């Protein structure tokens, strides 16, 4: 399993199943499960911007600096028809996104392997790791 650090609010939008692509300037050949790590730094976009552009209401506080959920990368394409696609970027096409209980964890650049210690902390083999979405689309 891999880990990908994503700034908020994008991390929560992904694990809630609302955002179906993650935009990157680089492609990946990896296909499979990915833990979504919420960076400690928030992106320069406001809740109002997200609501106006995408019709999605964000919670007032979003978790920072740890694992917030999982998804699966099923493709990597350029361009993509998703409303979340950013022009001239690679779209990591995502499916089966879901929240997991927050685990504080240090982030890093690029797509990287998840350490065994983290997988144990998350108890990923238990069905109880499924959490309700933080964000609902309107």
Backbone bond lengths (Angstrom), bond angles and torsions (degrees), N, CA, C in turn:
res aa  C-N    CA-C-N  psi(-1)  N-CA   C-N-CA  omega(-1)  CA-C   N-CA-C  phi
1 X - - - 1.449 - - 1.525 108.42 -
2 X 1.334 114.91 148.25 1.460 121.64 -178.91 1.527 110.27 -110.47
3 X 1.343 115.76 169.70 1.470 123.98 173.82 1.519 107.57 -127.58
4 X 1.334 115.44 142.34 1.457 121.32 174.80 1.524 108.02 -133.43
5 X 1.327 116.78 125.20 1.469 120.99 176.28 1.519 109.22 -83.99
6 X 1.331 114.89 133.24 1.456 122.50 -178.11 1.524 107.17 -137.50
7 X 1.319 117.07 135.56 1.460 120.23 177.21 1.525 110.77 -72.28
8 X 1.327 114.52 152.92 1.456 119.77 171.59 1.512 108.47 -77.25
9 X 1.307 120.49 148.86 1.466 127.66 7.00 1.521 114.03 -86.13
10 X 1.336 117.49 -0.62 1.461 120.34 -174.73 1.523 112.46 -61.24
11 X 1.334 118.43 -37.77 1.466 121.41 -179.61 1.525 110.68 -59.15
12 X 1.332 116.79 -48.18 1.466 119.78 -179.76 1.517 112.20 -68.75
13 X 1.314 117.33 -34.03 1.464 120.32 176.64 1.530 110.64 -64.65
14 X 1.322 117.10 -37.43 1.470 120.72 177.45 1.520 110.36 -65.89
15 X 1.333 117.81 -54.37 1.470 119.59 -172.89 1.521 112.30 -70.79
16 X 1.320 117.29 -16.64 1.466 120.35 174.18 1.522 111.34 -81.47
17 X 1.330 117.22 -8.06 1.451 120.91 179.72 1.513 113.95 84.53
18 X 1.334 116.69 5.63 1.461 121.26 -178.64 1.527 110.92 -81.20
19 X 1.317 117.11 -43.21 1.474 122.15 -178.04 1.530 108.27 -95.63
20 X 1.335 116.04 120.27 1.461 121.07 -172.66 1.523 114.83 -100.90
21 X 1.326 117.94 0.25 1.463 121.73 173.61 1.522 109.14 -140.27
22 X 1.324 115.64 150.32 1.455 121.86 171.00 1.515 106.59 -115.61
23 X 1.327 116.19 125.64 1.461 122.04 -175.73 1.523 111.18 -90.42
24 X 1.324 115.23 131.97 1.460 121.54 178.21 1.520 109.27 -139.01
25 X 1.335 115.97 157.73 1.464 120.47 177.22 1.522 111.02 -84.63
26 X 1.311 117.42 -6.07 1.456 123.45 -177.97 1.531 109.86 -127.02
27 X 1.334 116.87 146.75 1.464 120.13 178.79 1.529 111.68 -87.42
28 X 1.325 115.72 167.83 1.464 121.40 172.71 1.520 109.36 -137.15
29 X 1.313 115.96 147.77 1.467 121.43 173.38 1.518 110.55 -95.81
30 X 1.344 116.23 -7.55 1.468 120.59 -178.07 1.526 110.88 -67.67
31 X 1.319 116.00 135.92 1.458 123.15 172.05 1.520 106.24 -131.18
32 X 1.326 116.11 129.23 1.452 118.75 179.00 1.517 111.78 146.74
33 X 1.342 116.19 -169.60 1.461 121.30 -175.52 1.529 112.85 -70.27
34 X 1.331 114.52 144.80 1.464 122.00 -178.65 1.526 108.67 -140.01
35 X 1.333 116.17 131.40 1.455 120.85 169.67 1.517 107.95 -80.17
36 X 1.327 116.89 137.73 1.459 120.84 177.57 1.524 108.21 -99.44
37 X 1.325 114.64 118.07 1.457 122.91 178.39 1.526 107.92 -99.46
38 X 1.310 116.39 125.82 1.457 121.44 176.00 1.527 108.30 -85.82
39 X 1.319 115.36 119.03 1.468 120.47 179.66 1.524 110.71 -62.23
40 X 1.320 115.97 160.87 1.475 119.93 175.33 1.515 110.99 -74.05
41 X 1.323 117.02 -20.85 1.457 121.84 -178.83 1.532 110.55 -99.72
42 X 1.317 116.20 134.54 1.462 123.04 179.38 1.526 109.07 -88.16
43 X 1.341 116.73 146.57 1.461 120.86 178.06 1.530 109.80 -71.21
44 X 1.327 115.36 160.68 1.467 121.54 -178.11 1.523 111.78 -83.84
45 X 1.323 116.88 55.39 1.457 122.52 177.64 1.529 107.07 -134.52
46 X 1.314 116.76 139.52 1.469 119.86 -177.91 1.523 110.63 -93.54
47 X 1.318 115.13 162.76 1.464 120.73 174.91 1.521 110.20 -58.86
48 X 1.328 115.92 -38.78 1.463 120.79 178.20 1.516 111.99 -62.29
49 X 1.344 116.72 -39.84 1.468 120.64 177.10 1.536 110.66 -60.98
50 X 1.321 116.09 -45.03 1.468 120.90 -179.43 1.529 110.21 -63.33
51 X 1.317 115.93 -42.90 1.465 119.40 -179.82 1.535 111.17 -64.43
52 X 1.330 116.98 -44.72 1.471 120.90 179.93 1.528 112.27 -66.21
53 X 1.322 116.97 -45.40 1.465 120.88 -175.21 1.523 113.75 -76.56
54 X 1.351 116.19 -34.90 1.459 119.03 -170.58 1.533 114.33 -125.12
55 X 1.337 117.87 -6.14 1.458 120.17 179.61 1.515 114.24 69.63
56 X 1.330 116.79 29.91 1.465 122.19 -177.31 1.523 109.29 -118.85
57 X 1.333 115.99 130.59 1.470 121.57 176.03 1.525 109.11 -92.36
58 X 1.318 116.22 130.95 1.460 121.65 178.37 1.520 110.50 -98.18
59 X 1.330 117.53 148.38 1.470 119.32 172.28 1.529 109.67 -66.01
60 X 1.338 117.76 157.49 1.466 119.90 -177.20 1.526 113.67 -63.58
61 X 1.329 118.59 -30.19 1.461 121.66 179.04 1.516 109.55 -129.09
62 X 1.327 115.40 136.73 1.461 121.77 178.65 1.526 108.84 -119.74
63 X 1.336 117.40 142.09 1.468 119.67 -178.20 1.526 112.20 -66.87
64 X 1.328 116.08 141.37 1.464 122.88 -179.06 1.523 110.45 -126.49
65 X 1.333 116.05 146.26 1.465 121.16 171.37 1.510 115.28 76.81
66 X 1.327 117.75 38.59 1.456 119.27 177.61 1.512 112.86 -175.71
67 X 1.318 115.01 -178.83 1.457 121.89 -179.99 1.524 108.67 -78.30
68 X 1.346 115.53 128.02 1.473 120.46 -178.95 1.524 112.37 -115.35
69 X 1.329 117.98 -14.40 1.451 118.85 -179.09 1.511 113.06 176.61
70 X 1.332 113.32 -167.89 1.457 121.70 -178.51 1.516 109.41 -135.93
71 X 1.316 115.13 159.44 1.454 122.19 172.34 1.516 107.40 -154.26
72 X 1.320 116.73 179.55 1.464 121.05 173.91 1.518 108.44 -127.08
73 X 1.320 115.64 131.94 1.464 120.26 171.78 1.533 106.55 -86.41
74 X 1.342 115.60 120.91 1.465 119.89 -178.98 1.527 112.32 -111.24
75 X 1.336 116.70 -11.27 1.455 120.11 178.52 1.526 108.81 -166.05
76 X 1.319 115.61 166.38 1.462 122.53 175.21 1.522 106.03 -143.18
77 X 1.336 115.66 111.53 1.468 120.38 -172.08 1.520 111.36 -136.60
78 X 1.319 113.98 165.06 1.461 121.54 178.14 1.518 106.96 -151.17
79 X 1.304 119.93 114.93 1.461 131.93 -2.60 1.527 111.00 -85.00
80 X 1.355 115.82 -172.55 1.455 122.42 177.79 1.523 108.51 -142.50
81 X 1.322 117.15 149.66 1.468 122.24 -176.51 1.528 114.01 -80.40
82 X 1.323 118.84 -6.26 1.463 121.46 -178.43 1.526 111.74 -60.20
83 X 1.312 116.35 144.56 1.471 120.02 175.13 1.528 111.36 -66.48
84 X 1.324 117.21 -16.50 1.471 122.64 179.74 1.525 112.27 -88.91
85 X 1.333 117.56 -5.95 1.463 120.89 -177.44 1.532 111.12 -68.79
86 X 1.331 116.57 133.69 1.464 123.07 176.68 1.525 108.68 -100.12
87 X 1.311 116.27 123.11 1.459 123.00 -176.50 1.530 111.89 -47.58
88 X 1.317 115.13 138.07 1.471 125.13 175.58 1.528 113.95 68.78
89 X 1.314 118.49 13.28 1.462 122.28 176.94 1.530 110.03 -105.68
90 X 1.317 115.17 167.08 1.453 121.68 169.81 1.517 107.60 -86.93
91 X 1.323 116.78 134.89 1.467 122.05 178.56 1.524 108.93 -102.33
92 X 1.329 116.15 115.49 1.456 120.35 170.06 1.525 104.38 -80.77
93 X 1.317 117.58 111.73 1.465 121.87 -176.83 1.524 107.77 -81.13
94 X 1.346 115.29 126.98 1.462 122.03 -170.40 1.528 111.97 -115.28
95 X 1.326 115.97 148.41 1.461 122.25 175.01 1.527 108.79 -149.70
96 X 1.319 115.85 166.30 1.472 122.35 178.44 1.525 112.34 54.87
97 X 1.313 116.90 39.14 1.465 120.98 -179.76 1.532 109.66 -76.35
98 X 1.328 115.42 143.33 1.467 120.44 -179.26 1.522 110.36 -160.86
99 X 1.324 114.16 155.60 1.466 120.93 176.31 1.522 110.02 -80.38
100 X 1.321 115.50 154.37 1.466 122.45 167.96 1.520 106.20 -131.59
101 X 1.336 117.60 159.92 1.466 118.46 176.85 1.531 110.11 -56.40
102 X 1.326 116.68 135.82 1.460 122.55 -176.52 1.527 111.09 -59.94
103 X 1.323 115.27 132.46 1.470 122.41 174.14 1.515 107.24 -128.71
104 X 1.332 116.14 117.35 1.464 120.28 177.72 1.527 108.33 -61.39
105 X 1.344 115.56 131.47 1.461 120.23 -176.72 1.514 108.75 -158.25
106 X 1.315 116.63 145.77 1.455 121.63 179.71 1.525 110.23 -76.13
107 X 1.312 115.64 137.02 1.458 121.36 179.28 1.514 112.06 -88.87
108 X 1.315 115.38 173.80 1.466 122.50 176.99 1.521 108.06 -160.99
109 X 1.313 115.26 166.04 1.456 119.84 179.62 1.522 111.29 -78.29
110 X 1.325 115.05 157.93 1.463 124.66 175.36 1.527 113.21 68.08
111 X 1.303 114.90 178.19 1.461 123.92 176.96 1.521 106.38 -86.28
112 X 1.313 117.39 124.53 1.455 119.96 -174.46 1.521 110.97 -136.75
113 X 1.333 117.09 164.16 1.462 121.80 179.61 1.527 110.65 -70.57
114 X 1.327 115.32 141.33 1.466 120.97 175.28 1.523 109.12 -81.98
115 X 1.331 117.88 127.22 1.466 119.71 178.76 1.535 111.28 -67.28
116 X 1.331 116.31 149.20 1.463 122.22 179.63 1.528 111.14 -55.91
117 X 1.334 116.60 -38.04 1.477 120.59 179.85 1.533 111.22 -58.15
118 X 1.308 117.00 -41.99 1.464 121.12 179.63 1.518 110.68 -67.61
119 X 1.310 117.49 -43.84 1.464 120.36 178.74 1.520 111.25 -59.88
120 X 1.326 117.23 -38.30 1.465 121.34 176.86 1.527 111.09 -65.82
121 X 1.329 116.84 -42.63 1.476 120.28 178.28 1.524 112.02 -60.03
122 X 1.319 116.50 -33.99 1.466 121.39 -176.94 1.525 113.68 -83.87
123 X 1.346 118.05 -14.47 1.466 121.15 -178.22 1.523 111.21 47.64
124 X 1.317 116.26 52.75 1.455 120.42 -173.16 1.516 114.81 -65.75
125 X 1.304 118.12 -16.55 1.458 119.66 -179.94 1.526 112.58 -84.19
126 X 1.335 118.05 -3.69 1.462 121.73 179.87 1.527 110.71 -92.10
127 X 1.339 118.03 137.20 1.460 119.36 177.13 1.526 113.14 -65.84
128 X 1.323 118.73 -21.16 1.470 121.39 -177.54 1.528 113.29 -71.43
129 X 1.334 118.03 -3.80 1.464 119.45 179.73 1.520 112.52 -75.23
130 X 1.325 118.69 -12.37 1.460 120.96 179.33 1.528 109.16 -73.16
131 X 1.316 115.51 128.68 1.454 122.56 -179.26 1.521 108.93 -118.12
132 X 1.336 117.66 151.67 1.460 118.35 175.38 1.531 109.94 -66.82
133 X 1.345 118.02 151.72 1.458 120.36 -179.70 1.526 112.54 -62.34
134 X 1.343 116.15 145.97 1.453 121.92 175.96 1.523 111.68 -77.91
135 X 1.324 116.00 -25.79 1.458 121.41 -171.95 1.518 108.72 -129.38
136 X 1.313 116.71 135.48 1.468 120.96 176.55 1.512 109.24 -115.11
137 X 1.321 115.85 135.30 1.458 120.24 177.13 1.524 109.35 -76.23
138 X 1.307 115.29 147.74 1.467 118.63 178.65 1.489 110.50 -91.63
